[in-house]
Amino acid sequence: MKRPKLKKASKRMTCHKRYKIQKKIREHHRKLRKEAKKQGRKKPKRKDPGVPNSAPFKEALLREAELRKQRLEELKQQQKLDRQKEHEKRRKLESDISAQPADGEAGKNKAKSGKQNPKKVHCQELKKVLAASDVVLEVLDARDPLGCRCPQVEEAIVRSHQKRLILVLNKSDLVPKENLESWLNYLNQELPTVVFRASTNLKDKGKIPEAKKKAAAFKSTVCIGKDGLWKLLEDFQKTQGKAIQVGVVGFPNVGKSSIVNSLKQEQVCNVGVSMGLTRIMQAVPLDKHMTVIDSPSLIVSPLNSPAALALRTPASIETVKHMEAADAILAQTDTRQVVLRYTVPDYKTSLEFLTALAQRRGLHQKGGSPNVEGAARLLWAEWTGASFGYYCQTPTSWVTPPYFNESTVADMKTDLNLEELEKHNARSIQAIRGPRLASSVLFQSTGMTNGVLEESEVSEPSAKRKRKERVEEESMDSDQESADGRGNEELSDRPPVEEKEVLPEESTADKESTGSVILDKATEDDDAYDFSTDYV
């Protein structure tokens, strides 16, 4: 009698158990990946199969590979030694600066330092421009023309008795037409004034090939006042009977380099939103008989009003305190117009306005609190930029500066065709489409802004800023610039991160313990799973 066949045990299981096993397998793999990530293990690289025996010139190939490997090792060692030398040099510099004496030997160490104070460099370059120029264009921001005038520069030009001073009202499209006409009439009583709107749609000289440079047309639909200024300078050159040099001076962000680019019809000078881009003088020939000299910005004297310091301080060479700058700007403006311009509720203090502005613009810190510092930085950037519309009223009475008199005013206007200039100014005002009076913000000007021309009047930077500048200079001079140095510079420019209160280690331990309790409960409820058993 045949033995009956026994059925094998079925491997089928309930879906509930199968899904539970799959879930636990996924959790196990996730846990392994986390541990591997913490330990920093990487996937093993594939082993180089090497050169096969049948390959021709096998020995030569292996010898070249060995030499290449040795060269790479030597290069790595050399880079390591260079980095060590660089770090030692930086530590030595920092120790020397910290051990610098206070009184007697400070002048000697200052003379030994290779890098000069950037403010003194600006003063030196400005003196060179004033000495080499036959005509000086003082560029004024049409939004605050009186606040952009520097009495020290004007007095130095008047004392020369041979130079001509011309005022250029740039950014004329940011103020209402009525206000522009009143300022033009006011300034024409002292000096010849040109209404100007510099061009921004220029072709870069470095990107245009030489073959196409002549054929490329100058595309600028917004340059206004160029013909009048060019005609005025050309007539003056003809009366002099020799080649002339035209210097362009002014405070930061008034548009000096943009005016030079507009006259040249090419982007020959660097322009941008940031203040103080021009560091040295730059001579740009316009034709055979005329050369324009671009100059760095004027240095603002620390004795000026807070509003003048906030609007005229070059951020490239000085640290700007945005909260103080925002307070000074808001103190000189009309509260009602500011509320309408920024669409914020009425405020009594500048802190209330900055808080409302931060909420309006979505500037928040960690935790949801409004970023007041970011709102102050935004306000300062808008008021010193090239697109925000505000204006100042002209003074009720004309007050002549002490260095001006009737003979001086007459001398400044000799050899200049003022009738032709007046016609060009009238055309420029008609061509400009200024903003409406209701959409602009009224700003109370604080008068002329005093500048610094003498190097002796420049204040020395703090020891901390000196150390930072010295370290940056040494790092740029070295041939091997490590990535650590770049990271340090980027971190130094960032705003400081707010420190949070760190709780004791018990809090993290409590979290871990609670998590483990929950997992223990879950494992008690579910069936135990053994990874050594194959359930498939």
C-alpha positions as a printed Julia matrix, in Angstrom:
536×3 Matrix{Float64}:
  0.0     0.0     0.0
  1.38    3.35   -1.08
  2.12    5.84    1.56
 -0.09    8.88    1.13
  1.61   12.18    0.15
  1.72   14.73    2.91
  0.99   18.33    2.04
  3.78   20.78    2.71
  3.14   23.51    5.23
  1.89   26.64    3.51
  4.08   29.74    3.61
  1.15   32.05    3.24
  0.51   34.54    6.0
 -1.99   37.2     6.74
 -1.59   40.59    5.15
 -1.46   42.18    8.59
  1.64   40.2     9.51
  3.31   40.67    6.12
  2.87   44.44    6.19
  4.16   44.54    9.74
  7.29   42.63    8.7
  7.88   44.97    5.76
  7.49   47.99    8.01
 10.0    46.67   10.52
 12.45   45.88    7.72
 12.18   49.46    6.47
 12.75   50.81    9.99
 15.76   48.56   10.38
 17.31   49.73    7.11
 16.61   53.36    8.03
 18.35   52.85   11.35
 21.38   51.34    9.64
 21.57   54.25    7.21
 21.45   56.78   10.07
 24.24   55.04   11.93
 26.34   54.84    8.79
 25.77   58.54    8.17
 26.83   59.44   11.71
 29.99   57.37   11.44
 30.76   58.95    8.08
 31.22   55.74    6.21
 31.23   56.0     2.45
 30.59   53.52   -0.23
 33.73   51.57   -1.11
 35.31   52.73   -4.33
 35.65   50.32   -7.15
 39.04   48.74   -7.35
 41.14   49.81  -10.3
 41.4    46.78  -12.59
 44.83   47.96  -13.67
 46.53   47.55  -17.03
 45.9    44.19  -18.67
 48.9    42.02  -19.55
 48.0    42.07  -23.23
 48.2    45.87  -23.42
 51.2    47.24  -25.35
 53.78   49.28  -23.44
 52.44   48.09  -20.11
 55.63   48.85  -18.22
 55.81   52.4   -19.56
 52.19   53.06  -18.62
 52.73   51.74  -15.1
 55.85   53.89  -14.74
 53.96   57.02  -15.87
 51.16   56.26  -13.43
 53.64   55.89  -10.59
 55.35   59.17  -11.46
 51.99   60.94  -11.65
 51.08   59.57   -8.23
 54.36   60.8    -6.77
 53.86   64.27   -8.24
 50.38   64.47   -6.74
 51.71   63.48   -3.34
 54.47   66.11   -3.57
 51.92   68.75   -4.59
 49.7    67.89   -1.64
 52.64   68.14    0.75
 53.66   71.51   -0.71
 50.11   72.87   -0.4
 49.99   71.67    3.2
 53.27   73.47    4.0
 52.04   76.65    2.29
 48.85   76.61    4.33
 50.83   76.17    7.52
 53.09   79.1     6.62
 50.02   81.23    5.82
 48.43   80.46    9.19
 51.7    81.23   10.98
 51.97   84.54    9.13
 48.41   85.51   10.1
 48.98   84.61   13.74
 52.19   86.65   13.73
 50.39   89.65   12.21
 47.6    89.51   14.77
 50.08   89.22   17.64
 52.1    92.19   16.3
 49.01   94.38   16.02
 47.77   93.43   19.49
 51.24   94.22   20.94
 51.43   97.57   19.14
 52.46  100.47   21.48
 50.0   103.28   22.1
 51.94  106.57   21.93
 55.56  106.9    20.87
 56.08  104.12   18.39
 52.58  104.21   16.87
 53.72  106.51   14.07
 56.63  104.23   13.14
 54.45  101.15   12.97
 51.87  103.07   10.97
 54.55  104.08    8.47
 55.71  100.51    8.2
 52.27   99.18    7.37
 51.94   98.52    3.65
 48.28   99.45    3.19
 47.09  103.03    3.58
 43.86  104.2     5.06
 41.25  104.15    2.22
 39.97  107.58    3.3
 43.44  109.04    2.85
 43.7   107.39   -0.56
 40.41  109.07   -1.55
 41.75  112.46   -0.42
 44.98  111.99   -2.39
 43.14  110.99   -5.56
 40.69  113.88   -5.2
 43.56  116.37   -4.92
 45.08  114.96   -8.1
 41.79  115.41   -9.96
 41.34  119.0    -8.77
 44.93  119.89   -9.68
 44.73  118.4   -13.19
 41.28  119.75  -14.16
 40.49  122.91  -16.1
 36.74  122.47  -15.54
 35.24  120.73  -12.49
 31.78  119.17  -12.65
 30.26  118.93   -9.17
 27.56  116.28   -9.47
 24.49  116.87   -7.29
 21.59  114.57   -6.54
 18.46  116.42   -7.65
 16.58  115.01   -4.66
 18.82  117.0    -2.25
 21.01  119.38   -4.27
 22.07  121.55   -1.34
 23.02  118.52    0.75
 25.32  117.26   -2.05
 27.34  120.46   -2.25
 30.71  120.45   -0.49
 31.92  123.93    0.59
 35.53  122.73    1.01
 35.77  121.58   -2.62
 34.1   124.72   -3.96
 36.38  126.95   -1.9
 39.47  125.11   -3.18
 38.31  125.62   -6.78
 37.54  129.31   -6.21
 41.01  129.89   -4.75
 42.7   128.56   -7.89
 41.27  131.54   -9.93
 41.78  129.57  -13.17
 39.25  126.73  -13.02
 35.55  126.72  -13.84
 32.98  125.06  -11.6
 29.76  123.69  -13.14
 26.92  122.07  -11.18
 25.27  118.98  -12.7
 21.78  118.1   -11.4
 21.74  114.34  -11.91
 18.77  111.99  -11.26
 16.4   114.75  -12.34
 13.65  112.26  -13.16
 13.18  111.38   -9.45
 11.79  114.79   -8.43
  8.66  116.67   -9.57
  9.1   119.13  -12.42
  8.08  122.15  -10.35
 10.68  121.33   -7.74
 13.35  120.78  -10.43
 12.64  124.16  -12.01
 12.81  125.97   -8.65
 16.18  124.33   -7.84
 17.53  125.2   -11.29
 16.6   128.87  -10.82
 18.12  128.88   -7.32
 21.45  127.31   -8.33
 21.83  129.41  -11.51
 22.19  132.5    -9.3
 25.6   131.21   -8.18
 26.98  128.78  -10.77
 26.1   127.4   -14.22
 23.81  124.4   -13.7
 23.04  121.56  -16.11
 19.93  119.38  -15.86
 21.04  115.79  -16.43
 19.74  112.25  -16.34
 22.57  109.73  -16.73
 22.1   106.73  -18.98
 21.96  103.23  -17.52
 21.41  101.21  -20.72
 25.01  101.18  -21.9
 27.06   98.6   -23.74
 30.05   97.22  -21.88
 33.31   98.18  -23.54
 35.02   94.93  -22.58
 32.33   92.7   -24.08
 32.08   94.37  -27.51
 34.48   92.95  -30.14
 36.74   95.48  -31.86
 35.22   94.72  -35.26
 31.67   95.39  -34.09
 32.44   98.36  -31.86
 32.04  100.93  -34.64
 28.89   99.35  -36.01
 27.23   98.96  -32.58
 24.85  101.83  -31.96
 24.58  103.51  -28.57
 21.19  102.43  -27.26
 20.03  104.73  -24.51
 16.5   106.04  -24.38
 16.86  107.71  -20.98
 20.0   109.88  -21.27
 18.91  113.51  -20.94
 21.09  116.63  -20.85
 24.12  115.13  -22.61
 23.9   117.5   -25.58
 23.73  120.59  -23.38
 26.72  119.57  -21.25
 28.76  118.52  -24.27
 28.02  121.81  -26.07
 28.97  123.82  -22.98
 32.33  122.04  -22.62
 33.05  122.19  -26.34
 32.46  125.96  -26.5
 34.72  126.48  -23.47
 37.47  124.4   -25.13
 37.27  126.5   -28.29
 37.58  129.75  -26.34
 40.63  128.4   -24.5
 42.27  127.22  -27.72
 43.84  124.13  -26.13
 42.92  120.69  -24.93
 41.07  120.68  -21.6
 40.55  118.19  -18.81
 37.21  117.9   -17.04
 37.14  116.55  -13.48
 34.0   114.96  -12.03
 33.63  115.17   -8.23
 30.82  114.56   -5.76
 29.6   112.54   -2.81
 28.84  108.79   -3.03
 25.97  107.56   -5.23
 25.3   110.86   -6.99
 26.16  109.31  -10.37
 29.69  110.51  -11.22
 30.74  107.38  -13.1
 27.35  107.19  -14.84
 27.83  110.71  -16.2
 31.28  109.77  -17.54
 29.79  106.67  -19.21
 27.0   108.77  -20.74
 29.46  111.29  -22.19
 31.69  108.52  -23.57
 28.65  106.49  -24.74
 30.3   103.33  -23.4
 30.54  101.67  -20.03
 34.15  102.56  -19.28
 33.7   103.12  -15.52
 32.29  100.68  -13.0
 28.8   101.6   -11.79
 26.5    99.87   -9.32
 24.06  100.22   -6.46
 26.69   99.89   -3.74
 28.28  103.13   -2.54
 31.9   104.05   -3.2
 32.73  101.72   -6.1
 35.29  104.12   -7.6
 38.54  103.97   -5.62
 41.08  105.71   -7.89
 40.97  108.42  -10.54
 40.34  107.3   -14.12
 41.01  109.43  -17.2
 38.62  108.85  -20.12
 39.37  110.66  -23.43
 36.2   111.93  -25.13
 37.91  113.29  -28.25
 41.23  114.82  -29.26
 40.67  117.99  -27.24
 38.68  116.81  -24.21
 39.37  114.3   -21.4
 37.08  113.47  -18.49
 38.58  112.36  -15.15
 36.43  110.26  -12.85
 37.27  110.61   -9.15
 36.49  108.65   -5.99
 33.73  109.93   -3.75
 34.19  112.74   -1.24
 34.74  111.75    2.38
 32.03  113.06    4.71
 33.23  114.88    7.8
 32.01  113.31   11.08
 30.92  116.78   12.26
 27.9   116.79    9.91
 24.31  116.19   10.95
 23.13  112.58   11.45
 20.94  112.79    8.33
 23.89  113.89    6.16
 26.06  111.12    7.6
 23.33  108.56    6.93
 22.83  109.55    3.27
 26.41  110.44    2.26
 28.52  107.82    4.05
 30.23  105.41    1.62
 29.51  101.91    2.87
 32.6   100.51    1.13
 35.09  102.2     3.49
 32.97  102.86    6.59
 30.65  100.79    8.72
 27.05  101.99    8.59
 24.86  101.69   11.66
 21.52  101.11    9.99
 19.34  101.77   13.05
 20.9   105.2    13.63
 20.73  105.98    9.91
 17.02  105.06    9.77
 16.29  107.23   12.82
 18.07  110.2    11.23
 16.24  109.8     7.92
 12.81  109.47    9.51
 13.45  112.53   11.7
 13.79  114.71    8.55
 10.72  113.41    6.69
  7.0   114.1     6.79
  5.3   111.37    8.83
  2.05  111.41    6.87
  3.8   111.03    3.5
  5.98  108.21    4.8
  2.89  106.36    6.06
  1.23  106.69    2.65
  4.42  105.76    0.78
  5.08  102.56    2.74
  1.41  101.74    3.5
  2.0   101.21    7.21
 -0.11  102.39   10.16
  0.62  105.69   11.86
  3.64  105.67   14.15
  5.1   107.84   16.89
  8.67  106.52   17.08
 11.04  105.13   14.5
 11.0   101.74   16.24
  7.23  101.47   15.7
  7.67  102.32   12.02
 10.47   99.78   11.51
  8.42   97.1    13.28
  5.42   97.8    11.05
  7.66   97.88    7.95
  9.22   94.54    8.84
  5.77   92.98    9.24
  4.62   94.57    5.99
  7.63   93.32    3.99
  7.7    89.88    5.63
 11.02   90.38    7.47
 10.93   88.0    10.44
 13.49   86.44   12.73
 13.45   82.97   14.2
 10.36   82.62   16.34
  8.28   85.04   14.26
  9.49   88.33   15.8
  9.9    91.22   13.3
 13.43   91.84   12.06
 13.84   95.52   12.93
 17.51   95.62   11.88
 16.62   94.21    8.47
 13.88   96.81    8.03
 16.34   99.6     8.91
 18.82   98.22    6.38
 16.07   98.11    3.75
 15.02  101.71    4.46
 18.62  102.96    4.24
 19.21  101.06    0.97
 16.1   102.6    -0.62
 16.96  106.17    0.38
 20.56  105.91   -0.81
 19.62  104.02   -3.99
 18.87  105.35   -7.44
 15.11  104.81   -7.71
 13.43  106.13   -4.56
 11.56  109.42   -5.07
 11.94  112.17   -2.48
 12.55  115.9    -2.83
 13.63  118.97   -0.83
 12.23  122.47   -0.93
 14.46  125.35   -2.03
 15.47  127.87    0.66
 13.18  130.87    0.98
 16.04  133.34    0.57
 19.24  133.07   -1.4
 22.26  133.03    0.89
 25.67  133.43   -0.75
 28.43  131.21    0.69
 31.3   133.16    2.32
 33.8   132.16   -0.38
 31.51  133.53   -3.14
 31.04  137.17   -4.12
 29.86  139.0    -7.21
 33.26  138.97   -8.89
 33.7   135.26   -8.22
 30.28  134.44   -9.67
 31.09  136.51  -12.76
 34.46  134.78  -13.2
 32.85  131.35  -13.03
 30.46  132.27  -15.85
 33.02  133.73  -18.24
 33.81  131.86  -21.48
 30.62  129.79  -21.03
 27.66  130.02  -23.4
 24.9   130.37  -20.8
 22.16  131.26  -23.29
 22.62  128.0   -25.16
 22.73  126.14  -21.83
 19.42  127.68  -20.79
 17.75  126.45  -23.98
 19.09  122.91  -23.49
 17.91  122.9   -19.87
 14.4   123.9   -20.97
 14.33  121.01  -23.46
 15.6   118.58  -20.85
 12.9   119.57  -18.36
 10.24  119.06  -21.03
 11.65  115.63  -21.92
 11.78  114.44  -18.3
  8.74  112.62  -16.95
  9.07  113.24  -13.25
  6.91  111.66  -10.54
  3.8   113.28   -9.2
  4.08  115.52   -6.18
  1.69  113.32   -4.22
  3.79  110.16   -4.73
  7.05  111.75   -3.51
  8.2   112.19    0.07
  9.19  115.62    1.36
 12.64  115.68    2.98
 14.04  118.53    5.04
 17.56  119.26    3.83
 20.23  119.97    6.44
 22.23  122.31    4.18
 25.65  121.83    2.68
 27.63  118.75    3.69
 31.17  119.32    4.9
 33.8   117.1     3.34
 37.38  116.16    4.18
 40.15  117.18    1.77
 43.24  117.09    3.97
 44.74  113.75    4.99
 45.5   115.08    8.46
 41.76  115.45    9.14
 41.08  111.77    8.45
 40.5   109.77   11.62
 42.36  106.49   11.97
 40.28  103.28   11.98
 39.98  101.13   15.07
 42.47   98.37   15.86
 39.88   95.71   15.05
 39.27   97.11   11.56
 43.01   97.5    11.01
 43.57   93.88   11.89
 40.85   92.77    9.5
 42.25   94.88    6.63
 45.81   93.64    7.21
 44.72   90.02    7.25
 42.69   90.46    4.05
 45.62   92.12    2.3
 48.05   89.37    3.27
 45.64   86.65    2.22
 45.17   88.24   -1.22
 48.92   88.68   -1.76
 49.71   85.03   -1.05
 49.86   82.65   -4.02
 48.08   79.8    -2.26
 44.76   81.18   -1.05
 43.08   78.51    1.02
 39.35   77.98    1.18
 39.4    78.6     4.93
 40.42   82.22    4.4
 37.53   82.83    2.0
 35.09   81.3     4.42
 36.34   83.55    7.21
 35.85   86.66    5.08
 32.32   85.63    4.15
 31.48   84.92    7.77
 32.89   88.28    8.87
 30.51   90.1     6.48
 27.44   88.29    7.72
 25.38   89.7    10.58
 25.92   88.01   13.94
 23.61   85.1    14.69
 21.48   85.44   17.76
 22.43   83.01   20.48
 19.69   80.91   21.96
 19.54   79.63   25.5
 20.81   76.09   25.58
 19.06   73.86   28.05
 20.99   71.28   30.06
 21.63   67.84   28.69
 18.76   66.5    30.73
 16.28   67.86   28.2
 17.78   65.83   25.36
 18.03   62.84   27.6
 14.37   63.2    28.55
 13.45   63.32   24.87
 15.43   60.19   24.18
 13.95   58.42   27.17
 10.4    59.31   26.19
 11.06   58.15   22.65
 12.47   54.87   23.92
  9.47   54.34   26.18
  7.13   54.8    23.25
  9.11   52.35   21.16
  9.15   49.84   24.01
  5.4    50.06   24.3
  5.03   49.57   20.57
  7.3    46.55   20.58
  5.42   45.03   23.51
  2.15   45.31   21.66
  3.48   43.91   18.36
  4.97   40.54   17.75
  8.71   40.27   18.07
 10.54   40.13   14.78
 13.8    38.27   14.34
 16.0    39.46   11.47
 17.92   36.2    11.38
 14.78   34.33   10.27
 13.78   34.38    6.63
 10.02   34.89    6.34
  9.91   35.07    2.55
